Amino acid sequence: MRPLIFATLAMLLPAVSLAQPQTQPQTGSATVQPESQGNLAGPHSDQTTGGKADNPAHIYKKGEHISRSYGAFDDVMDWARFNLMRPPSGLHWVKYGDNYLLVDDKSGLISDIVKAG
């Protein structure tokens, strides 16, 4: 009798697992940016991709201070040309690798990161 019960349960087990909903990992999902950030070059991020060829491995994060010791970056004076918003007073844009960073003029604190489009 026991072998018959185990055989019946063994046949039902795959059917039960198929009936349960499967969750798919969400990768590559787009994020909607607030309109107050304007027409920007690309999606916002909390960290950069790598830098320039002289130091491509460093990853900057929001809240970190930008430093030339991690590699060269260029000031972006013509921010409108790159579809970046006008920097608020006391901030300016720099380009580091494939990213634009909005940094504080005095402290170098990174307040926004935009992927170059």
FIKOLZA-1660 file (N, C-alpha, C; in steps of 0.1 Angstrom, whole numbers, plus 5000, padded with zeros to 4 digits):
% residues 117
   i   px   py   pz ch aa at
   1 5008 4988 5000  A  M  N
   1 5000 5000 5000  A  M CA
   1 5009 5013 5000  A  M  C
   2 5019 5013 5008  A  R  N
   2 5028 5024 5009  A  R CA
   2 5034 5027 4995  A  R  C
   3 5039 5018 4988  A  P  N
   3 5045 5021 4975  A  P CA
   3 5035 5028 4965  A  P  C
   4 5022 5024 4966  A  L  N
   4 5012 5030 4958  A  L CA
   4 5010 5045 4962  A  L  C
   5 5010 5048 4975  A  I  N
   5 5008 5062 4979  A  I CA
   5 5020 5070 4975  A  I  C
   6 5033 5065 4976  A  F  N
   6 5044 5072 4972  A  F CA
   6 5045 5074 4957  A  F  C
   7 5040 5064 4949  A  A  N
   7 5040 5065 4935  A  A CA
   7 5030 5076 4931  A  A  C
   8 5018 5077 4937  A  T  N
   8 5008 5087 4934  A  T CA
   8 5013 5101 4938  A  T  C
   9 5020 5102 4949  A  L  N
   9 5025 5115 4953  A  L CA
   9 5036 5120 4944  A  L  C
  10 5044 5110 4939  A  A  N
  10 5055 5113 4930  A  A CA
  10 5050 5118 4917  A  A  C
  11 5039 5113 4912  A  M  N
  11 5032 5118 4900  A  M CA
  11 5026 5131 4901  A  M  C
  12 5021 5135 4913  A  L  N
  12 5014 5147 4915  A  L CA
  12 5024 5159 4918  A  L  C
  13 5035 5156 4923  A  L  N
  13 5045 5166 4927  A  L CA
  13 5049 5176 4915  A  L  C
  14 5052 5170 4903  A  P  N
  14 5055 5179 4892  A  P CA
  14 5043 5188 4888  A  P  C
  15 5031 5183 4889  A  A  N
  15 5019 5191 4885  A  A CA
  15 5017 5202 4895  A  A  C
  16 5020 5200 4908  A  V  N
  16 5018 5211 4918  A  V CA
  16 5029 5222 4915  A  V  C
  17 5041 5218 4912  A  S  N
  17 5051 5228 4910  A  S CA
  17 5049 5236 4897  A  S  C
  18 5043 5230 4887  A  L  N
  18 5039 5237 4875  A  L CA
  18 5028 5247 4877  A  L  C
  19 5019 5244 4887  A  A  N
  19 5008 5253 4889  A  A CA
  19 5012 5265 4897  A  A  C
  20 5023 5265 4904  A  Q  N
  20 5027 5277 4911  A  Q CA
  20 5033 5288 4902  A  Q  C
  21 5029 5300 4905  A  P  N
  21 5034 5311 4896  A  P CA
  21 5049 5313 4897  A  P  C
  22 5056 5315 4886  A  Q  N
  22 5070 5317 4886  A  Q CA
  22 5073 5331 4885  A  Q  C
  23 5083 5336 4893  A  T  N
  23 5087 5350 4893  A  T CA
  23 5099 5351 4884  A  T  C
  24 5099 5361 4875  A  Q  N
  24 5110 5364 4867  A  Q CA
  24 5118 5375 4872  A  Q  C
  25 5131 5374 4873  A  P  N
  25 5140 5386 4877  A  P CA
  25 5138 5397 4867  A  P  C
  26 5137 5409 4873  A  Q  N
  26 5136 5421 4864  A  Q CA
  26 5149 5427 4862  A  Q  C
  27 5154 5426 4850  A  T  N
  27 5167 5432 4846  A  T CA
  27 5164 5442 4835  A  T  C
  28 5172 5452 4835  A  G  N
  28 5171 5462 4824  A  G CA
  28 5159 5470 4824  A  G  C
  29 5152 5471 4835  A  S  N
  29 5139 5479 4835  A  S CA
  29 5143 5493 4835  A  S  C
  30 5135 5501 4828  A  A  N
  30 5137 5515 4827  A  A CA
  30 5132 5522 4839  A  A  C
  31 5138 5533 4842  A  T  N
  31 5133 5542 4853  A  T CA
  31 5129 5555 4847  A  T  C
  32 5118 5560 4853  A  V  N
  32 5113 5573 4848  A  V CA
  32 5119 5584 4857  A  V  C
  33 5124 5594 4850  A  Q  N
  33 5130 5605 4858  A  Q CA
  33 5120 5616 4859  A  Q  C
  34 5121 5623 4870  A  P  N
  34 5112 5635 4873  A  P CA
  34 5114 5645 4862  A  P  C
  35 5103 5652 4858  A  E  N
  35 5104 5662 4848  A  E CA
  35 5113 5674 4852  A  E  C
  36 5114 5676 4865  A  S  N
  36 5122 5688 4870  A  S CA
  36 5136 5687 4866  A  S  C
  37 5141 5675 4862  A  Q  N
  37 5155 5673 4859  A  Q CA
  37 5158 5677 4844  A  Q  C
  38 5147 5680 4837  A  G  N
  38 5148 5686 4823  A  G CA
  38 5152 5675 4813  A  G  C
  39 5156 5680 4801  A  N  N
  39 5159 5671 4790  A  N CA
  39 5174 5668 4792  A  N  C
  40 5177 5656 4797  A  L  N
  40 5190 5652 4800  A  L CA
  40 5196 5643 4789  A  L  C
  41 5209 5641 4789  A  A  N
  41 5217 5634 4780  A  A CA
  41 5213 5619 4780  A  A  C
  42 5211 5613 4792  A  G  N
  42 5208 5599 4793  A  G CA
  42 5202 5596 4806  A  G  C
  43 5201 5583 4810  A  P  N
  43 5195 5579 4822  A  P CA
  43 5203 5583 4834  A  P  C
  44 5197 5587 4845  A  H  N
  44 5204 5590 4858  A  H CA
  44 5209 5577 4864  A  H  C
  45 5219 5577 4872  A  S  N
  45 5224 5566 4878  A  S CA
  45 5230 5570 4892  A  S  C
  46 5232 5560 4901  A  D  N
  46 5238 5563 4913  A  D CA
  46 5253 5561 4913  A  D  C
  47 5258 5556 4901  A  Q  N
  47 5273 5554 4900  A  Q CA
  47 5276 5555 4885  A  Q  C
  48 5289 5557 4883  A  T  N
  48 5294 5558 4869  A  T CA
  48 5298 5544 4864  A  T  C
  49 5299 5544 4851  A  T  N
  49 5306 5532 4845  A  T CA
  49 5321 5536 4847  A  T  C
  50 5330 5531 4840  A  G  N
  50 5344 5534 4843  A  G CA
  50 5348 5548 4838  A  G  C
  51 5360 5552 4840  A  G  N
  51 5365 5565 4836  A  G CA
  51 5372 5564 4822  A  G  C
  52 5382 5573 4821  A  K  N
  52 5390 5573 4808  A  K CA
  52 5400 5562 4807  A  K  C
  53 5407 5562 4796  A  A  N
  53 5417 5551 4794  A  A CA
  53 5428 5551 4804  A  A  C
  54 5431 5562 4810  A  D  N
  54 5442 5562 4820  A  D CA
  54 5438 5556 4834  A  D  C
  55 5425 5555 4836  A  N  N
  55 5420 5549 4848  A  N CA
  55 5405 5544 4846  A  N  C
  56 5403 5534 4838  A  P  N
  56 5389 5531 4835  A  P CA
  56 5382 5523 4846  A  P  C
  57 5390 5519 4856  A  A  N
  57 5384 5510 4866  A  A CA
  57 5377 5517 4877  A  A  C
  58 5379 5530 4879  A  H  N
  58 5373 5537 4891  A  H CA
  58 5358 5539 4888  A  H  C
  59 5350 5537 4898  A  I  N
  59 5336 5539 4897  A  I CA
  59 5332 5550 4907  A  I  C
  60 5327 5561 4902  A  Y  N
  60 5323 5572 4911  A  Y CA
  60 5308 5569 4915  A  Y  C
  61 5305 5573 4928  A  K  N
  61 5291 5571 4933  A  K CA
  61 5286 5585 4937  A  K  C
  62 5273 5586 4936  A  K  N
  62 5266 5598 4941  A  K CA
  62 5270 5600 4956  A  K  C
  63 5274 5613 4960  A  G  N
  63 5278 5615 4973  A  G CA
  63 5293 5615 4975  A  G  C
  64 5300 5609 4966  A  E  N
  64 5314 5609 4966  A  E CA
  64 5320 5622 4961  A  E  C
  65 5333 5625 4964  A  H  N
  65 5339 5637 4959  A  H CA
  65 5348 5633 4947  A  H  C
  66 5347 5641 4937  A  I  N
  66 5355 5639 4925  A  I CA
  66 5369 5642 4928  A  I  C
  67 5379 5635 4922  A  S  N
  67 5393 5637 4924  A  S CA
  67 5401 5634 4912  A  S  C
  68 5411 5642 4909  A  R  N
  68 5419 5639 4897  A  R CA
  68 5428 5627 4900  A  R  C
  69 5430 5623 4912  A  S  N
  69 5438 5611 4915  A  S CA
  69 5431 5599 4910  A  S  C
  70 5418 5599 4907  A  Y  N
  70 5411 5588 4901  A  Y CA
  70 5411 5588 4885  A  Y  C
  71 5418 5599 4880  A  G  N
  71 5418 5600 4865  A  G CA
  71 5413 5613 4861  A  G  C
  72 5416 5617 4848  A  A  N
  72 5412 5630 4843  A  A CA
  72 5397 5631 4841  A  A  C
  73 5392 5643 4842  A  F  N
  73 5378 5646 4838  A  F CA
  73 5378 5660 4832  A  F  C
  74 5368 5662 4824  A  D  N
  74 5367 5675 4817  A  D CA
  74 5355 5683 4821  A  D  C
  75 5357 5696 4824  A  D  N
  75 5346 5705 4827  A  D CA
  75 5337 5707 4815  A  D  C
  76 5324 5707 4817  A  V  N
  76 5315 5708 4805  A  V CA
  76 5309 5722 4807  A  V  C
  77 5314 5731 4798  A  M  N
  77 5309 5745 4798  A  M CA
  77 5296 5746 4790  A  M  C
  78 5295 5739 4779  A  D  N
  78 5283 5740 4770  A  D CA
  78 5273 5729 4773  A  D  C
  79 5268 5728 4785  A  W  N
  79 5259 5718 4790  A  W CA
  79 5247 5716 4781  A  W  C
  80 5242 5727 4775  A  A  N
  80 5230 5726 4767  A  A CA
  80 5232 5718 4754  A  A  C
  81 5244 5719 4749  A  R  N
  81 5248 5711 4737  A  R CA
  81 5247 5696 4739  A  R  C
  82 5249 5692 4751  A  F  N
  82 5248 5678 4755  A  F CA
  82 5235 5674 4761  A  F  C
  83 5225 5683 4760  A  N  N
  83 5211 5681 4765  A  N CA
  83 5211 5679 4780  A  N  C
  84 5220 5686 4787  A  L  N
  84 5221 5685 4802  A  L CA
  84 5213 5697 4807  A  L  C
  85 5207 5696 4819  A  M  N
  85 5200 5707 4825  A  M CA
  85 5210 5718 4829  A  M  C
  86 5205 5730 4830  A  R  N
  86 5214 5741 4835  A  R CA
  86 5218 5738 4849  A  R  C
  87 5231 5738 4852  A  P  N
  87 5235 5734 4866  A  P CA
  87 5230 5745 4876  A  P  C
  88 5224 5741 4887  A  P  N
  88 5220 5751 4897  A  P CA
  88 5233 5759 4902  A  P  C
  89 5230 5770 4908  A  S  N
  89 5241 5779 4913  A  S CA
  89 5250 5771 4922  A  S  C
  90 5263 5772 4920  A  G  N
  90 5272 5765 4929  A  G CA
  90 5276 5751 4924  A  G  C
  91 5270 5747 4913  A  L  N
  91 5273 5734 4907  A  L CA
  91 5278 5735 4893  A  L  C
  92 5285 5725 4888  A  H  N
  92 5288 5725 4874  A  H CA
  92 5289 5710 4869  A  H  C
  93 5289 5708 4856  A  W  N
  93 5290 5695 4850  A  W CA
  93 5304 5692 4846  A  W  C
  94 5308 5679 4848  A  V  N
  94 5321 5674 4843  A  V CA
  94 5318 5662 4835  A  V  C
  95 5327 5658 4826  A  K  N
  95 5325 5645 4819  A  K CA
  95 5336 5636 4824  A  K  C
  96 5333 5624 4827  A  Y  N
  96 5342 5614 4832  A  Y CA
  96 5339 5601 4825  A  Y  C
  97 5347 5597 4815  A  G  N
  97 5344 5585 4808  A  G CA
  97 5331 5587 4800  A  G  C
  98 5322 5579 4801  A  D  N
  98 5309 5580 4794  A  D CA
  98 5298 5585 4803  A  D  C
  99 5302 5594 4812  A  N  N
  99 5292 5599 4822  A  N CA
  99 5294 5614 4824  A  N  C
 100 5283 5621 4827  A  Y  N
 100 5283 5635 4831  A  Y CA
 100 5280 5635 4846  A  Y  C
 101 5289 5642 4854  A  L  N
 101 5287 5643 4868  A  L CA
 101 5284 5657 4872  A  L  C
 102 5274 5660 4880  A  L  N
 102 5270 5673 4885  A  L CA
 102 5277 5674 4898  A  L  C
 103 5287 5683 4899  A  V  N
 103 5295 5684 4911  A  V CA
 103 5295 5698 4917  A  V  C
 104 5297 5699 4930  A  D  N
 104 5297 5711 4937  A  D CA
 104 5310 5719 4934  A  D  C
 105 5309 5732 4931  A  D  N
 105 5321 5740 4927  A  D CA
 105 5332 5740 4937  A  D  C
 106 5328 5740 4950  A  K  N
 106 5338 5741 4960  A  K CA
 106 5343 5728 4966  A  K  C
 107 5334 5719 4969  A  S  N
 107 5338 5707 4976  A  S CA
 107 5340 5695 4966  A  S  C
 108 5335 5696 4954  A  G  N
 108 5336 5685 4944  A  G CA
 108 5326 5673 4947  A  G  C
 109 5316 5675 4956  A  L  N
 109 5307 5665 4959  A  L CA
 109 5298 5662 4947  A  L  C
 110 5296 5650 4944  A  I  N
 110 5288 5646 4932  A  I CA
 110 5273 5645 4936  A  I  C
 111 5265 5653 4930  A  S  N
 111 5251 5652 4933  A  S CA
 111 5242 5645 4923  A  S  C
 112 5247 5643 4911  A  D  N
 112 5240 5636 4901  A  D CA
 112 5249 5630 4891  A  D  C
 113 5245 5619 4885  A  I  N
 113 5253 5612 4875  A  I CA
 113 5244 5609 4863  A  I  C
 114 5248 5612 4851  A  V  N
 114 5240 5610 4839  A  V CA
 114 5249 5603 4829  A  V  C
 115 5243 5592 4824  A  K  N
 115 5250 5584 4813  A  K CA
 115 5250 5592 4800  A  K  C
 116 5261 5594 4794  A  A  N
 116 5262 5601 4781  A  A CA
 116 5254 5594 4771  A  A  C
 117 5246 5602 4764  A  G  N
 117 5237 5596 4754  A  G CA
 117 5242 5594 4740  A  G  C
% end
